[in-house]
Amino acid sequence: SSSARGGTGDAAQLLVRGVERLETALAACAARPAQAKLLGRAYARVALDGTRDVQTALAGLLLPDRETGMMVAPPTWSEELDEIVEALARFSDASLERIRAVLVREAPDAAAVADALVAAGVATSASEAVDQLKGIASDADELTALYATEDPDAADVLAACRRLDLASQAPPLVDLRVVSFNDDDATAPQNNNNNNNNAPEQQQRPLALKAAPESSSSSSTLEAVQIPDQFKCPITLEVMEEPVFLFTQSGRSFERAALMHWLDLHPTVDPLTNEEHGVLLEYAPNRVLKEVIALWLEERGLAWADLRSSPGVPQRRSLQPSAAAAADVLTPLSSSSEDADHSMFEARGRALEARFPGIGGTVHRLSTVFDEDTRGRAAVDLLKAMEEMETEEGEPAARAVADAGGVPLLVVLMAAASQRVKEAAATALCRVARRPRENRPLIVNARGIPACVRILDPANRETDLARQAAAGVLQHIACYSMQYKVAIANAGAIPHLVHVLAEPDPTVASDDTKADAARCLWSIAVNDQKKICIANAGAIPHLVKLVGREDGAISVREAAAGALQNLAANNSDNKAAIIAAGAVEPLIKLLSGSNTNAPVVETARETAAGALQNLAKHNETNKSALIEAGVLPPLIATLADPRASNRSQRTSARAIENLVWSSNEDNRKAVIDAGAVPVLCAKLADVHADPEVRQASAEALKVLTPTPKIRSKVARALGSTHYLMTPSERDVENIITATLRRRRSNTP
């Protein structure tokens, strides 16, 4: 329901309405069972209608998944809804008719009605039943308007409640403040049968209820009220105004402000049990408890202000985020002595260091129990330790940090006030995300995506190093799965990544930062929906500009070309926008001007060829523009270059095929005149070449042989000279297929 409250569809509104009806009914039945008994038929109807609304809404609703952000079908919750119907239907049993029969007499007896409610089990005593009847009588008009349509007899029952003489049945005011008795107290209960054996029992139960002095003042009334423990926040010890439920095994609710402050300081620690969970704790509003507390206050004629100003109720303590307030307010109720806690915590640190030498002790100092300075120094030390311990693969140190529980602690530190601490935490997390891949779900579960998005937000004015690390973390997470790509986009990362690409000041966004941002967009653009979002965010002109920066780092040009490659795939609008932005010339320069002695430059050539391949696919206008811009010579040269990678050669061959496929004769003639046929034949005939490169060359040749002259040329180049006449197109296809089937000989 909380996920659907922001929706505007019919299913979302129906779900919210159905859940609210069920919550209101359950809260009313919990706070005033006698009312539920008297209106049992109405509540049973509400339960059926409400569950029907919820089930109907769930059948036509998609909600965002909390971890991935993808739209998924919600669970049916059929068992839970059946339990609600069964719980509310219990009030509409045989005893309902007996109670109504007593109530609707011409002169109903309040005592008889109260006894009937006690017998039905909805009140523990006659005085409690009378107290509930008073509340029903006072709310009779409102209840009639709510439930008259659900139960035709509800109006008669509520009118009978108003006719009851409840004043004469009012119980004596009892002070529920617990007081102790001593031997000199004249009002203490006496028991002549007590002996010495009963003395210990009396010492264990020295408490009793005492009549309150008569007074009409508000303070006397408040002092006569015993507040249920379930209504009090374990942190502030006050009645909760905005209760929220914490998702831990303790199962307790807390005041929202107090819990938020606690989690700001200790985001992985249960405030009730002091248990370290290793992940960021989450909470949700407890609306049912809030309704129950409101009804409880209403029945007693009290308000929140009365409770906060009462001498008998603890005053709300400061919730300002200061060290003094944290020491005063945010102390778990179940914690032991400070010395015991300290020794136990130190033992945990020693155990971590023994298990993960060089890493465990540093991760231990990242815990939120320490102050930010200590945690900041630990983050810097951890980064140094990872740099020293990393092997060529880089896995041992990163795996140790994750296994020691350091991921959520690093995520928390990314919100630190110190820029140095923030940079160290983000950089360390980037190293953890790089490898092994299994670390990336841990970062997502620890809310690492929103933490990185906050750092990338230009409004926060973070340093270039912090932005680079955050973009790197998102890039590694995006490479893990399609769900994580969508989650990053849904978290609002795309506009911030585009802003990094557009930043002109290198001190704010260096080339390395822009490269990581472009790689992240490169990965997200695999999703057909999100590539539209990237284009709408204005990324294409900035990516084209980065590809054309000949004075820029080659890593930036490579990443930008890769992003353009995925943006152009299967999207005609993006292809047109890329061509219009002037991407052809810089992509051709990147493809032809690379120094193949450097591996990173070879990857740049791969991405440039991939972008040109996608731009030429299924778009006649783009094909002509690419050929006119001179794309054929560098493609053919890359295919013939023995130093080029298999991916570069394969992509170049497919780009040539796309330029000719379903194209006009002018484009086919331009490809043939550029000398593509001999190079393709040579690559196909080379049994030592990569199989995928040979396959791509074969497919390109099949679309290049419509004329007899070209067919004869291809047949001779592939070694087929037994044709007396010009081979047909089928003959050439058979020759190409036979050549492709040749395998490398095993003979030395």
LOKEGU-549810 format. One line per field, with one value per residue (C-alpha): x, y, z; residue number from 1. Coordinates in nm, 3 decimals, m for minus. Layout:
<rs>
px X/...
py Y/...
pz Z/...
num NUM/...
</rs>
This chain:
<rs>
px 0.000/0.285/0.437/0.104/0.015/0.202/0.023/m0.256/m0.400/m0.730/m0.560/m0.330/m0.616/m0.830/m0.549/m0.496/m0.869/m0.905/m0.608/m0.721/m1.068/m0.915/m0.671/m0.951/m1.167/m0.884/m0.782/m1.139/m1.186/m0.857/m0.929/m1.304/m1.406/m1.758/m1.820/m1.701/m1.939/m2.244/m2.164/m2.034/m2.231/m2.104/m1.742/m1.780/m1.910/m1.626/m1.377/m1.525/m1.547/m1.203/m1.031/m1.216/m1.089/m0.733/m0.740/m0.888/m0.625/m0.335/m0.447/m0.402/m0.110/0.264/0.483/0.855/1.077/1.262/1.602/1.600/1.351/1.183/0.804/0.686/0.355/0.292/0.216/m0.148/m0.138/m0.434/m0.358/m0.322/m0.647/m0.828/m0.704/m0.840/m1.181/m1.183/m1.079/m1.350/m1.613/m1.568/m1.757/m2.067/m2.162/m2.456/m2.375/m2.436/m2.807/m2.835/m2.661/m2.876/m3.189/m3.097/m3.000/m3.304/m3.564/m3.795/m3.607/m3.264/m3.067/m2.708/m2.590/m2.747/m2.585/m2.249/m2.283/m2.368/m2.056/m1.844/m2.000/m1.920/m1.553/m1.522/m1.476/m1.296/m1.525/m1.855/m1.674/m1.467/m1.783/m1.951/m1.644/m1.664/m2.040/m1.981/m1.745/m1.994/m2.276/m2.066/m1.970/m2.314/m2.388/m2.056/m2.080/m2.434/m2.316/m2.029/m2.201/m2.575/m2.542/m2.334/m2.580/m2.948/m2.987/m2.682/m2.887/m3.126/m2.839/m2.653/m2.972/m3.026/m2.672/m2.755/m3.063/m2.863/m2.830/m2.454/m2.399/m2.527/m2.298/m1.980/m1.708/m1.507/m1.200/m0.904/m0.550/m0.354/m0.027/0.149/0.234/0.422/0.278/0.472/0.382/0.268/0.025/m0.329/m0.475/m0.255/m0.441/m0.429/m0.413/m0.426/m0.320/0.020/0.317/0.689/0.685/0.477/0.711/0.934/0.625/0.511/0.851/0.829/0.473/0.477/0.253/m0.123/m0.383/m0.489/m0.799/m0.723/m0.822/m1.122/m1.015/m1.139/m0.798/m0.639/m0.324/m0.519/m0.695/m0.368/m0.207/m0.495/m0.414/m0.181/m0.017/0.028/0.391/0.317/0.229/0.567/0.879/1.165/1.402/1.210/0.983/0.691/0.365/0.445/0.295/0.445/0.520/0.733/0.810/1.176/1.245/1.441/1.372/1.288/0.962/0.918/0.794/0.967/0.898/1.000/1.222/1.404/1.462/1.583/1.833/1.950/1.996/2.187/2.443/2.412/2.253/2.326/2.250/1.915/1.841/1.655/1.899/2.222/2.269/2.497/2.316/2.581/2.325/2.141/1.820/1.488/1.159/0.801/0.506/0.293/m0.040/m0.246/m0.067/m0.107/m0.484/m0.507/m0.320/m0.543/m0.858/m0.720/m0.654/m0.993/m1.180/m1.007/m1.046/m0.671/m0.444/m0.075/m0.006/m0.161/0.072/0.381/0.293/0.178/0.389/0.335/0.457/0.826/0.913/1.035/1.408/1.615/1.660/1.922/2.209/2.474/2.705/2.533/2.191/2.315/2.454/2.132/1.857/1.996/2.106/1.961/1.741/1.890/2.257/2.477/2.736/2.971/3.281/3.128/3.016/3.358/3.542/3.302/3.339/3.717/3.703/3.503/3.773/4.048/3.847/3.801/4.172/4.261/4.026/4.122/4.481/4.552/4.186/3.963/4.085/4.053/3.701/3.617/3.713/3.465/3.180/2.930/3.010/3.324/3.322/3.355/3.723/3.814/3.606/3.757/4.111/4.006/3.873/4.204/4.398/4.172/4.232/4.609/4.587/4.387/4.639/4.925/4.753/4.590/4.727/4.700/4.342/4.260/4.020/4.172/4.161/3.820/3.675/3.812/3.654/3.316/3.337/3.433/3.115/3.280/3.044/2.754/2.998/3.172/2.833/2.747/3.081/3.007/2.775/3.044/3.101/3.474/3.561/3.873/3.674/3.411/3.674/3.848/3.523/3.401/3.737/3.758/3.402/3.492/3.777/3.541/3.290/3.548/3.593/3.482/3.141/2.973/3.047/2.814/2.483/2.617/2.665/2.316/2.161/2.345/2.183/2.502/2.322/2.146/2.466/2.660/2.382/2.394/2.766/2.712/2.439/2.591/2.397/2.617/2.940/3.150/3.518/3.629/3.784/3.461/3.260/3.500/3.474/3.093/3.068/3.304/3.089/2.777/2.960/3.061/2.712/2.550/2.763/2.622/2.266/1.987/1.796/2.080/2.100/1.733/1.775/2.056/1.848/1.542/1.753/1.802/2.163/2.125/2.092/2.384/2.604/2.520/2.608/2.951/3.003/2.907/3.126/3.388/3.608/3.862/3.911/3.543/3.517/3.846/3.883/3.891/3.564/3.403/3.528/3.363/3.041/3.038/3.102/2.808/2.583/2.731/2.610/2.268/2.203/2.171/1.814/1.587/1.377/1.667/1.857/1.561/1.597/1.969/1.899/1.624/1.869/2.086/2.375/2.432/2.589/2.825/2.926/2.997/3.206/3.410/3.474/3.607/3.845/4.177/4.363/4.157/4.240/4.184/3.984/3.726/3.697/3.663/3.390/3.197/3.210/3.086/2.793/2.706/2.730/2.460/2.247/2.235/2.138/1.775/1.672/1.623/1.565/1.895/2.074/1.940/2.037/2.391/2.439/2.294/2.534/2.828/2.949/3.059/3.383/3.517/3.425/3.612/3.916/3.905/3.886/4.165/4.404/4.458/4.797/4.745/5.053/4.852/4.577/4.356/4.367/4.265/3.957/3.881/3.897/3.657/3.398/3.431/3.373/3.077/2.920/2.961/2.816/2.499/2.463/2.468/2.213/1.866/1.901/1.957/2.017/2.290/2.457/2.500/2.621/2.878/3.012/3.035/3.222/3.489/3.408/3.511/3.893/3.939/3.692/3.874/4.214/4.102/3.977/4.310/4.529/4.681/4.740/4.373/4.175/3.921/3.642/3.763/3.785/3.449/3.277/3.435/3.313/2.961/2.972/3.059/2.770/2.528/2.641/2.544/2.245/1.917/2.102/2.111/2.358/2.563/2.652/2.734/2.954/3.132/3.212/3.344/3.549/3.704/3.860/3.651/3.603/3.969/4.012/3.691/3.789/4.133/3.990/3.736/4.000/4.236/4.170/4.382/4.154/3.892/3.577/3.348/3.557/3.536/3.161/3.116/3.330/3.121/2.796/2.939/3.047/2.703/2.546/2.827/2.791/2.489/2.681/2.852/3.184/3.193/3.077/3.362/3.608/3.493/3.501/3.861/3.971/3.833/4.013/3.718/3.836/3.631/3.341/3.334/3.067/3.009/2.887/2.537/2.450/2.369/2.703/2.885/2.694/2.795/3.158/3.149/2.986/3.240/3.529/3.384/3.371/3.743/3.924/4.281/4.489/4.638/4.943/5.263
py 0.000/0.238/0.169/0.234/0.559/0.765/0.595/0.748/0.435/0.276/m0.035/0.170/0.377/0.067/m0.102/0.199/0.228/m0.143/m0.153/0.160/0.009/m0.308/m0.113/0.105/m0.197/m0.386/m0.083/m0.025/m0.390/m0.392/m0.070/m0.122/m0.493/m0.421/m0.194/m0.470/m0.712/m0.484/m0.404/m0.751/m0.784/m0.450/m0.533/m0.875/m0.701/m0.449/m0.736/m0.907/m0.587/m0.468/m0.798/m0.814/m0.465/m0.559/m0.882/m0.705/m0.430/m0.673/m0.858/m0.543/m0.370/m0.358/m0.222/m0.128/m0.392/m0.248/m0.389/m0.383/m0.104/m0.320/m0.326/m0.664/m0.820/m0.800/m1.113/m1.211/m1.226/m1.462/m1.630/m1.297/m1.164/m1.484/m1.439/m1.083/m1.198/m1.478/m1.244/m0.987/m1.254/m1.389/m1.088/m1.189/m1.508/m1.637/m1.411/m1.107/m1.181/m1.228/m0.897/m0.714/m0.868/m0.724/m0.389/m0.315/m0.360/m0.071/0.003/m0.155/m0.222/m0.095/m0.352/m0.637/m0.521/m0.490/m0.843/m0.975/m0.813/m0.967/m1.308/m1.268/m1.214/m0.860/m0.703/m0.832/m0.659/m0.472/m0.144/m0.194/m0.279/0.039/0.240/0.101/0.164/0.528/0.563/0.392/0.622/0.933/0.822/0.685/0.942/0.891/0.512/0.520/0.714/0.469/0.134/0.184/0.063/m0.238/m0.350/m0.235/m0.294/m0.083/0.237/0.071/m0.076/0.255/0.442/0.194/0.261/0.632/0.549/0.353/0.504/0.481/0.756/0.540/0.260/0.470/0.288/0.469/0.647/0.423/0.551/0.311/0.449/0.165/0.239/0.044/m0.058/m0.076/m0.197/0.147/0.204/0.179/0.113/m0.186/m0.511/m0.744/m1.120/m1.291/m1.621/m1.488/m1.666/m1.647/m1.865/m1.605/m1.319/m1.363/m1.363/m1.037/m0.886/m0.988/m0.842/m0.529/m0.337/m0.276/m0.036/0.256/0.478/0.820/1.136/1.311/1.601/1.765/1.887/1.759/1.649/1.427/1.261/1.202/1.061/0.813/0.672/0.379/0.397/0.053/m0.034/m0.110/0.257/0.380/0.421/0.214/0.504/0.808/0.617/0.832/0.756/0.736/0.995/0.858/0.489/0.301/m0.070/m0.176/m0.484/m0.685/m0.989/m0.769/m0.678/m0.347/m0.011/0.320/0.691/0.790/1.084/0.886/0.587/0.803/0.970/0.635/0.494/0.806/0.719/0.338/0.233/m0.138/m0.179/m0.273/m0.003/m0.252/m0.546/m0.368/m0.644/m0.571/m0.689/m0.604/m0.446/m0.115/m0.150/m0.046/0.061/0.128/0.322/0.129/0.286/0.029/0.108/0.480/0.435/0.228/0.493/0.767/0.577/0.509/0.879/0.975/0.745/0.906/1.260/1.309/1.465/1.435/1.773/1.656/1.356/1.562/1.820/1.576/1.553/1.178/1.122/1.135/1.449/1.424/1.446/1.626/1.449/1.684/1.496/1.575/1.357/1.452/1.372/1.043/0.944/1.045/0.932/0.667/0.399/0.051/m0.064/m0.410/m0.310/m0.430/m0.228/m0.007/m0.202/m0.534/m0.394/m0.244/m0.568/m0.769/m0.524/m0.535/m0.913/m0.896/m0.676/m0.920/m1.209/m1.025/m0.945/m1.308/m1.425/m1.157/m1.050/m0.692/m0.624/m0.742/m0.502/m0.206/m0.307/m0.334/0.031/0.126/0.032/0.306/0.263/0.470/0.842/0.972/1.065/0.711/0.563/0.806/0.707/0.344/0.401/0.558/0.272/0.017/0.172/0.159/m0.201/m0.301/m0.134/m0.317/m0.655/m0.661/m0.920/m0.888/m1.019/m0.796/m1.044/m1.145/m0.804/m0.710/m1.048/m1.012/m0.667/m0.802/m1.116/m0.906/m0.700/m0.386/m0.314/m0.151/0.037/0.186/0.282/0.467/0.652/0.781/1.028/1.154/1.524/1.504/1.504/1.301/1.033/1.031/0.991/0.707/0.520/0.558/0.455/0.150/0.053/0.089/m0.158/m0.397/m0.367/m0.433/m0.801/m1.053/m1.011/m1.160/m0.838/m0.629/m0.763/m0.687/m0.323/m0.304/m0.458/m0.204/0.083/0.156/0.277/0.576/0.659/0.683/0.882/1.135/1.186/1.238/1.495/1.829/2.009/1.839/1.978/1.669/1.640/1.488/1.186/1.106/1.140/0.918/0.646/0.671/0.646/0.349/0.169/0.223/0.107/m0.223/m0.276/m0.208/m0.479/m0.741/m0.781/m0.613/m0.562/m0.357/m0.147/m0.061/0.002/0.252/0.435/0.438/0.583/0.898/0.839/0.917/1.300/1.317/1.101/1.323/1.629/1.475/1.434/1.797/1.944/2.170/2.213/1.925/1.987/1.908/1.618/1.480/1.255/0.947/1.052/1.115/0.778/0.596/0.794/0.708/0.340/0.339/0.486/0.237/m0.049/0.102/0.166/m0.209/m0.169/m0.048/0.170/0.328/0.417/0.642/0.805/0.858/1.026/1.241/1.352/1.508/1.262/1.216/1.558/1.531/1.175/1.281/1.570/1.336/1.097/1.385/1.512/1.413/1.576/1.385/1.057/0.756/0.590/0.869/0.840/0.464/0.478/0.747/0.545/0.239/0.436/0.557/0.198/0.077/0.388/0.329/m0.037/m0.101/0.264/0.468/0.794/0.763/0.679/0.992/1.201/1.058/1.130/1.479/1.548/1.486/1.153/0.995/1.186/1.144/0.774/0.725/0.905/0.691/0.378/0.470/0.668/0.417/0.293/m0.083/m0.136/m0.017/m0.255/0.026/0.189/m0.139/m0.147/0.206/0.082/m0.200/0.040/0.277/m0.010/m0.127/0.217/0.243/m0.106/m0.016/0.318/0.143/m0.123/m0.092/0.275/0.369/0.736/0.657/0.409/0.672/0.928/0.685/0.590/0.953/1.034/0.775/0.490/0.209/0.247/0.225/m0.066/m0.262/m0.175/m0.296/m0.623/m0.678/m0.573/m0.886/m0.693/m0.601/m0.790/m1.053/m0.827/m0.534/m0.755/m0.919/m0.586/m0.434/m0.724/m0.688/m0.313/m0.379/m0.626/m0.369/m0.106/m0.336/m0.528/m0.421/m0.121/0.044/m0.050/0.266/0.162/m0.193/m0.060/0.173/m0.118/m0.328/m0.043/0.018/m0.330/m0.511/m0.835/m0.956/m0.880/m1.063/m1.362/m1.375/m1.364/m1.636/m1.861/m1.820/m2.133/m1.988/m1.689/m1.663/m1.863/m1.569/m1.342/m1.597/m1.627/m1.249/m1.233/m1.508/m1.324/m1.003/m1.182/m1.334/m0.988/m0.859/m1.105/m1.004/m0.959/m1.234/m1.053/m1.037/m1.399/m1.518/m1.306/m1.451/m1.809/m1.767/m1.601/m1.892/m2.149/m2.281/m2.297/m2.593/m2.380/m2.361/m2.094/m1.803/m1.947/m1.864/m1.701/m2.044/m2.176/m1.889/m1.947/m2.314/m2.218/m1.973/m2.235/m2.502/m2.265/m2.174/m2.544/m2.589/m2.647/m2.603/m2.905/m3.114/m3.204/m3.026
pz 0.000/0.079/m0.263/m0.434/m0.253/m0.509/m0.798/m0.995/m1.159/m1.065/m0.927/m0.702/m0.563/m0.513/m0.322/m0.096/m0.030/0.047/0.282/0.467/0.522/0.666/0.885/1.022/1.099/1.269/1.473/1.589/1.686/1.877/2.066/2.128/2.099/2.231/1.933/1.700/1.871/1.847/1.483/1.398/1.077/0.947/1.023/0.858/0.545/0.558/0.579/0.274/0.070/0.173/0.093/m0.238/m0.325/m0.230/m0.430/m0.732/m0.713/m0.675/m0.988/m1.198/m1.025/m1.076/m0.797/m0.795/m0.637/m0.336/m0.436/m0.816/m0.893/m1.162/m1.191/m1.064/m0.973/m0.595/m0.390/m0.348/0.035/0.020/0.353/0.536/0.388/0.486/0.842/0.851/0.729/0.985/1.267/1.193/1.128/1.482/1.616/1.417/1.604/1.808/2.105/1.883/1.865/2.244/2.313/2.058/2.208/2.548/2.400/2.182/2.458/2.529/2.851/2.811/3.127/3.104/3.361/3.165/2.843/3.019/3.160/2.815/2.669/2.945/2.875/2.505/2.588/2.449/2.794/3.101/3.351/3.371/3.426/3.110/2.917/3.044/2.945/2.591/2.573/2.663/2.369/2.138/2.255/2.200/1.848/1.757/1.488/1.313/1.336/1.198/0.894/0.840/0.886/0.829/0.470/0.576/0.847/0.834/1.210/1.300/1.337/1.589/1.788/1.811/1.901/2.184/2.307/2.335/2.548/2.804/3.152/3.172/3.431/3.716/3.601/3.610/3.805/4.073/3.948/4.016/4.024/3.808/3.937/4.111/4.474/4.739/5.076/5.397/5.742/5.857/5.570/5.708/5.366/5.295/5.235/5.533/5.525/5.859/5.706/5.599/5.749/5.717/5.410/5.230/5.314/5.009/4.787/4.942/4.878/4.515/4.486/4.705/4.463/4.448/4.310/4.521/4.489/4.347/4.529/4.376/4.161/3.846/3.735/3.417/3.597/3.836/3.542/3.362/3.672/3.695/3.350/3.301/2.958/2.796/2.736/2.371/2.320/2.444/2.235/2.383/2.309/2.440/2.685/2.565/2.389/2.020/1.788/1.465/1.533/1.281/1.271/1.256/1.043/1.299/1.513/1.813/1.639/1.824/1.705/1.774/1.746/1.395/1.491/1.761/1.535/1.246/1.475/1.607/1.256/1.153/1.419/1.422/1.090/1.133/1.505/1.660/1.924/2.144/2.150/2.048/1.789/1.494/1.178/0.918/0.682/0.687/0.886/0.734/0.884/0.777/0.926/1.175/1.088/1.279/1.606/1.539/1.497/1.815/2.015/1.871/1.967/2.313/2.366/2.226/2.462/2.758/2.634/2.609/2.349/2.265/2.423/2.752/2.766/2.695/2.959/3.226/3.543/3.548/3.190/3.091/2.900/2.540/2.536/2.279/1.950/1.809/1.643/1.901/2.104/2.429/2.292/2.154/2.491/2.668/2.433/2.204/2.447/2.386/2.673/2.671/2.672/2.954/3.139/2.942/3.040/2.938/2.606/2.541/2.616/2.402/2.116/2.137/2.133/1.813/1.658/1.754/1.610/1.279/1.256/1.324/1.052/0.797/0.872/0.774/0.692/0.977/1.244/1.010/0.910/1.279/1.327/1.056/1.289/1.369/1.737/1.680/1.608/1.254/1.291/1.394/1.116/0.866/0.960/0.933/0.580/0.475/0.634/0.467/0.126/0.180/0.297/m0.008/m0.239/m0.069/m0.055/m0.396/m0.634/m1.007/m0.992/m0.697/m0.538/m0.200/m0.034/m0.173/m0.077/0.276/0.317/0.206/0.423/0.726/0.689/0.559/0.268/0.460/0.682/0.377/0.230/0.551/0.546/0.196/0.368/0.607/0.655/0.582/0.212/0.278/0.458/0.185/m0.086/0.097/0.162/m0.197/m0.345/m0.119/m0.213/m0.581/m0.534/m0.357/m0.642/m0.912/m0.825/m0.730/m0.889/m0.582/m0.391/m0.609/m0.471/m0.122/m0.222/m0.369/m0.056/0.158/m0.041/m0.225/m0.537/m0.372/m0.182/m0.509/m0.675/m0.391/m0.446/m0.820/m0.758/m0.870/m0.598/m0.334/m0.488/m0.416/m0.512/m0.839/m0.666/m0.483/m0.804/m0.992/m0.726/m0.715/m1.094/m1.083/m0.826/m1.038/m1.349/m1.185/m1.042/m1.379/m1.541/m1.302/m1.433/m1.624/m1.299/m1.153/m1.469/m1.429/m1.055/m1.118/m1.376/m1.150/m0.869/m1.077/m1.182/m1.554/m1.530/m1.286/m1.512/m1.810/m1.600/m1.535/m1.911/m1.970/m1.694/m1.859/m1.551/m1.530/m1.157/m1.100/m1.346/m1.479/m1.783/m1.559/m1.396/m1.734/m1.857/m1.564/m1.615/m1.987/m1.910/m1.672/m1.942/m2.187/m1.967/m1.887/m2.258/m2.315/m2.186/m2.468/m2.238/m2.053/m2.371/m2.451/m2.108/m2.169/m2.503/m2.352/m2.081/m2.352/m2.340/m2.716/m2.796/m2.498/m2.591/m2.950/m2.824/m2.603/m2.894/m3.101/m2.833/m2.989/m2.700/m2.443/m2.277/m2.500/m2.222/m2.241/m2.619/m2.596/m2.329/m2.515/m2.838/m2.648/m2.511/m2.862/m2.987/m2.745/m2.786/m3.164/m3.134/m3.239/m3.206/m3.522/m3.334/m3.150/m3.475/m3.637/m3.334/m3.332/m3.703/m3.660/m3.373/m3.608/m3.471/m3.800/m3.851/m3.494/m3.497/m3.826/m3.685/m3.373/m3.588/m3.828/m3.610/m3.330/m3.232/m3.217/m3.001/m2.699/m2.582/m2.454/m2.798/m2.959/m2.738/m2.856/m3.214/m3.121/m2.981/m3.277/m3.522/m3.314/m3.317/m3.696/m3.740/m3.546/m3.723/m4.062/m3.972/m4.129/m4.218/m4.585/m4.509/m4.256/m4.495/m4.764/m4.511/m4.371/m4.714/m4.820/m4.498/m4.585/m4.349/m4.590/m4.596/m4.216/m4.192/m4.463/m4.313/m3.971/m4.119/m4.298/m4.005/m3.846/m3.523/m3.487/m3.227/m3.327/m3.207/m3.421/m3.730/m3.667/m3.609/m3.920/m4.135/m3.998/m4.056/m4.424/m4.445/m4.293/m4.545/m4.835/m4.695/m4.864/m4.998/m5.340/m5.608/m5.556/m5.201/m5.311/m5.593/m5.348/m5.119/m5.408/m5.552/m5.209/m5.227/m4.970/m5.167/m5.173/m4.803/m4.712/m4.924/m4.768/m4.418/m4.503/m4.656/m4.359/m4.152/m3.870/m3.830/m3.557/m3.648/m3.577/m3.799/m4.081/m4.030/m4.047/m4.363/m4.524/m4.450/m4.598/m4.916/m4.968/m5.002/m5.227/m5.517/m5.729/m6.058/m6.262/m6.255/m5.877/m5.847/m6.067/m5.874/m5.541/m5.673/m5.800/m5.477/m5.278/m5.500/m5.702/m6.070/m6.200/m6.318/m6.699/m6.691/m6.453/m6.121/m6.011/m5.683/m5.534/m5.657/m5.487/m5.165/m5.178/m5.235/m4.942/m4.718/m4.816/m4.751/m4.413/m4.318/m4.368/m4.043/m3.934/m4.030/m3.751/m3.967/m3.846
num 1/2/3/4/5/6/7/8/9/10/11/12/13/14/15/16/17/18/19/20/21/22/23/24/25/26/27/28/29/30/31/32/33/34/35/36/37/38/39/40/41/42/43/44/45/46/47/48/49/50/51/52/53/54/55/56/57/58/59/60/61/62/63/64/65/66/67/68/69/70/71/72/73/74/75/76/77/78/79/80/81/82/83/84/85/86/87/88/89/90/91/92/93/94/95/96/97/98/99/100/101/102/103/104/105/106/107/108/109/110/111/112/113/114/115/116/117/118/119/120/121/122/123/124/125/126/127/128/129/130/131/132/133/134/135/136/137/138/139/140/141/142/143/144/145/146/147/148/149/150/151/152/153/154/155/156/157/158/159/160/161/162/163/164/165/166/167/168/169/170/171/172/173/174/175/176/177/178/179/180/181/182/183/184/185/186/187/188/189/190/191/192/193/194/195/196/197/198/199/200/201/202/203/204/205/206/207/208/209/210/211/212/213/214/215/216/217/218/219/220/221/222/223/224/225/226/227/228/229/230/231/232/233/234/235/236/237/238/239/240/241/242/243/244/245/246/247/248/249/250/251/252/253/254/255/256/257/258/259/260/261/262/263/264/265/266/267/268/269/270/271/272/273/274/275/276/277/278/279/280/281/282/283/284/285/286/287/288/289/290/291/292/293/294/295/296/297/298/299/300/301/302/303/304/305/306/307/308/309/310/311/312/313/314/315/316/317/318/319/320/321/322/323/324/325/326/327/328/329/330/331/332/333/334/335/336/337/338/339/340/341/342/343/344/345/346/347/348/349/350/351/352/353/354/355/356/357/358/359/360/361/362/363/364/365/366/367/368/369/370/371/372/373/374/375/376/377/378/379/380/381/382/383/384/385/386/387/388/389/390/391/392/393/394/395/396/397/398/399/400/401/402/403/404/405/406/407/408/409/410/411/412/413/414/415/416/417/418/419/420/421/422/423/424/425/426/427/428/429/430/431/432/433/434/435/436/437/438/439/440/441/442/443/444/445/446/447/448/449/450/451/452/453/454/455/456/457/458/459/460/461/462/463/464/465/466/467/468/469/470/471/472/473/474/475/476/477/478/479/480/481/482/483/484/485/486/487/488/489/490/491/492/493/494/495/496/497/498/499/500/501/502/503/504/505/506/507/508/509/510/511/512/513/514/515/516/517/518/519/520/521/522/523/524/525/526/527/528/529/530/531/532/533/534/535/536/537/538/539/540/541/542/543/544/545/546/547/548/549/550/551/552/553/554/555/556/557/558/559/560/561/562/563/564/565/566/567/568/569/570/571/572/573/574/575/576/577/578/579/580/581/582/583/584/585/586/587/588/589/590/591/592/593/594/595/596/597/598/599/600/601/602/603/604/605/606/607/608/609/610/611/612/613/614/615/616/617/618/619/620/621/622/623/624/625/626/627/628/629/630/631/632/633/634/635/636/637/638/639/640/641/642/643/644/645/646/647/648/649/650/651/652/653/654/655/656/657/658/659/660/661/662/663/664/665/666/667/668/669/670/671/672/673/674/675/676/677/678/679/680/681/682/683/684/685/686/687/688/689/690/691/692/693/694/695/696/697/698/699/700/701/702/703/704/705/706/707/708/709/710/711/712/713/714/715/716/717/718/719/720/721/722/723/724/725/726/727/728/729/730/731/732/733/734/735/736/737/738/739/740/741/742/743/744/745/746/747/748
</rs>
